[in-house]
Amino acid sequence: MKIGLDVMGGDFAPDSILKGAILAQKELPQTDRIVLFGQESVIRDKLKEFHSDASLFDIVHASDVISMGEQPTKAFTQKPDSSISKGFRLLKTGQIDSFASAGNTGAMLVGSVYSVNVVQGIIRPATTSVLPKENGGVGVLIDVGTNPDSKPDVLYQFGLLGSIYAQFVFGIENPKVGLLNIGEEEEKGNLLSQSAFRLMKDTQDYNFIGNIESRDLFNDKADVIVCDGFTGNIVLKQAESMYRLVKKRGIKDEFFDRMNYENYGGTPILGVNGTVIIGHGISNDIAIKNIVILSKDVHEANVAGKISDALSRYTQDKNI
């Protein structure tokens, strides 16, 4: 397997990216190769500085960089020699099996949609976050910012995407899918939640268990928690702030330690025809290592193919 990694993206690039790649390379089987995208001279100099053998990696020279503040669509189209643009070019042609970056999230989304394309039948791709559970397991929160203004049929599909991801990447059999709401009753919530509930309640496409409240995020009531991207992003950043507060106060707690984003690396873009992983902009070497490992797991689970297969059997009549 060839795992593509953008060396130039992220707040601490290229140092943290390359240090993470070095850590990941030591854990991967010899049959897997990490393909580094970025300025070749910089990559080789840094690998030498970090006492790593450049021959352990494949290097694809990219003379340009899409910075964090650039307009995604414009930057992606006007910078064909950027590390992100080149990564997607090789992903599209099958020269790499996955591509990951902690850089410009918008450019990664644009690249996903315009290079490898959306799975036929998907309305909107989505991103996820992993939530630690009190019982030691994990849950999947979907969406966490890609679609702030979702519609009911989009939330319905998020249930399907999250269910496939939870089952085949995290090994959760028949995942329980809940809709995040302000109450458990069917009539609770805003118009979006009420309409989405009506679509989901009789579905045969996944195991929908009804509305859940935010107090149930970390227990085992649901394995997949569906919400619009606006709500999901608030939940995600609240969890991150809880971890920082606990750490700042010097409290050592096994559960709260599992809220550390470094443990999970990043999130796949679910609903596109390929394995694309987005990392946190502040990713350090541990997070980057886990981004690479996640890339391998998602690709080997054939998540994109399973989503495509599920959509081909997708017979739900969504009259909104």
N, C-alpha and C positions, 0 to 999 in steps of 0.2 A: 504494500500500500504506500502511496505517496501523499504526504500530508503537507499542504501548502500553508505557509505562515508569513504574514506581512511583518517584516522587521521594522518598518518605518512608522507604523501606527501606534499611538498611545502616548500618554504623558511622559513616560520614562523610556521611550524608544531612543536608540536601538538597544541600550544596555540590558534593560529588564527582559526584553523579548529574546535576545540571544542567550542570556543566562537561563531563561526558562526553557529554551530549545535544547540547551546542553543537558539540563536536568531530564527533560522528556526523552532525549535520545538514549540515555542510560537505562530507561525503563522499557523502551520499545524493543520488540524482537528485531533481530538483524535483517529480517525481510522487509521491514518498514523503513522508509526514508523520509526525513523532514526536508521540504523544499523551501528555501529561504528567499523571499522576494525583497529586493532593496538595492541600495548602492553597493556594488560588489566590493569595491576597495574598502568601504567602511566595514562591511561584514567580515571580510578577511582580517582586517586589522584588529577588530574587536574580538574575534575568535582567538586570535593569537594572544591578545591581552588577557583573555580569560583561560588561557592554557588548554584550548580545545583544538582538535585536529579538524581543519576545514574539509578534509576528504570524507568525513563522516556525514556530511550534508551535501545536498544539491543546492546550487546558488543560481538564481535567475536575476540578472542585472536589471534594475529599474532606476532610471535616472531622475525620476520625478516623485513627488510626494503629495498626496491629498491631505491637507492639514485639517485639524478638528473644526475650524471655524468656517470652512469653505462651503458654498452652496452645493449640495450633493450632486444633483443632476448635471449642473454646469461643469463641475470639477471632473466628474467621471467621464464626460464626453470630450472635454477639452484637454485632458491630461492622459492620453493613451499610453504613455510610458511611465505612469505612476505605478507604484507597487500594487495597489488595489486593482487597477485596470488590468495589469498583466496577470495578476492572480486569477481573475475571473476568465481571462482569455484562455489560460491553460486548463482551468476547470471545465469550461465549455467544450474544449476539444478533447477532453479525457486524458490529458497529460498529467494531471494530478487528480486525486480522488476526493479531496476536501480542501477548503480554503478558510483560514481564520485570520481575524485581525482585531486588535484592540483600538483601532483608529476610528475614523469618521463613520459613525453608525449609519448615517443617511446614505453615504456612498456605498456601504455594504448592502444596504437594502436596494438601492438603485441597481447595483451590479447584479444582485440576485434576480431581480425581476427582468432586467433587460438582457442578461447574458444566459443564465441557465433556465430562466422563465418559471412561471408559476405552474404548479401541477394543474392539469386540466380539471376544471370544476371548482377549484379553490377561489373563493371570492377575495379574501385578503390573507396574505401570509401573517404569521404571528411569532412573537418571541415569548419565552417563558422564564421563570425563575424557580429554583428548587427551594422548597420550604422544609426545614427539619421538623420531624414529628416527635412528640413526647415519647412514643413507643420505640424510638430508635430508627424508624423508617424515614422516608422522604415523601413529600407531596409536590405536585406541579401546579404553579400559578400561571395562568394564561388569560390574557395578554398582559405584558408589562410595559407597554409604551408605544408599540408599533402602530396601534389603531386607537387613538384617543376618542374618536367619534364613531364607534361601531354601531351597526344595526343588528336587529334581532337574528337575521339569518347568518350573520357573521359570527355572533356569539354561539349559535347552534353548531357551526362548523368548528369553532374553537374547542368545543367539547370532544369532537371526533379527533382533532389533531392532538390534543392533550392526552386523550385516552391511548392513542397509538404510541406516543412518546413514552408515557408512563409504563406501558406494558413491555415494550421491546427494548428500551434503554435501561429502565430501572427494575424490570422483572416483576412488576405488579400485575398479578393475574386479575382480569376483569375489573379494571380500576373503577372506583366509585367516583362519579362526576357530579359536582355540586355547583350551583350558581350562586355567586356571592351577592348577598342582598342584606337589607336592614331587618329582615324577619324571615321566619321559615314558611309562613303562610303563602299560598299561591298568589293572593291578591296584593301582597306587599311590594313595595319598591316603586321606582319610577316607571314611565311607560316602556322604556327599553327593557327593563328587567321583567316586567309583566308579559310583554310580547314574547321575549325569549323563552320564558318559562312555558308558555303555551306551545311553543314549537318543540321544546325538549321533553315535555312530560310523558309523551307516549312513544318516544323514539325507540327504535329497535337497533340503532346504529351504535349505541354505547349504553353503559349502565348509569343512567341518570337517577340520582337519589333526592333531587329537589333543591330548594334554597338552603344555603347555610349562611350563618352570620360570621362576622370577623373573629369572634371569640373562638370559633372552631378551626381557625387556620392551622393551628399546630397540633390538633388532636387527630384521631384516626377516623373522623366522621366522613371525610372525603379524601380521595387520593389526587383528584384533579379539581382545581378551583377555577371556574370560568368567570371572567369579568372583562369590561372594556379596558383599553390600554391606559386611559386616564386614571381610573381607579387602581388598576394593577401597579402602575408606576408609583403611586402614593404608598400603597401597601409595601412594595419592595423597599422603598427608601426609608419608610418607618422602621422596617425590620433592620436595615443597615444601621440606622441611628441607634436602635436599641443595643446592637452589638458594640458600637463605639462607646456608648455610655457605660456599659458594663466593663469593657476593657479599660476605659479611662479611670474607673474607680478601683481598678486592681482586683476585681472580682473574678475568680476562676470558677467557671461553671461549664460542665461538659455540654449541656444543651445549648447555651448561648455561644459557645465556641463554634458550634455547627452552623451558626448564622454568618460566619465569616465567608465572604464571597470568594476568597482565594480557594476554598475547598472545592468549588464547583466550576471555576474557570470562566465559563461564559454560557451563552445560550445559542442553540441552533435556530436558524430561521425556518420555521416549520411551514410547509406548503409550497416549497420550491423544488425544482428538479435537480437537486444536488445537495451536498453536505456543506453548509455555510455556517460558520460559527462566529458570533460577535462577542468580543470580550469587553470588560469594563475599561474605560480610558485610563484608570489609575492602576491597572494590573501590574503586579510585581512579578518576580521570576516564578514564584510558586503558582500564581494564578495562570501564567502563561503555560507552565508545564501541564496544568490541568486542562487548559484549553486544547492542547495538542492531544492529550489522552481522550478528552470528550470527542474530539473530531474523529478519532479512530473508532470509538464506541458507537457513535451515531451512524457512521458509514457502514460498519460491519453489521449493525442492526437493520440496515437497509430501510431506514425510516421513510425516506422519500418514496421508495418503491411501495412500501406498505400503505402509505397515504394514497398513492395513486390507485392501488388495488381497491382500497376502501371506497374511494370516490367513484370508481367504476360500478360499484354496487349501491351507490348512494341514491336511493329511491324515495327519500323523504319528500313529501309534497309540502313546500314552504309557502303557504298563502298568507302573506303579511298585509 
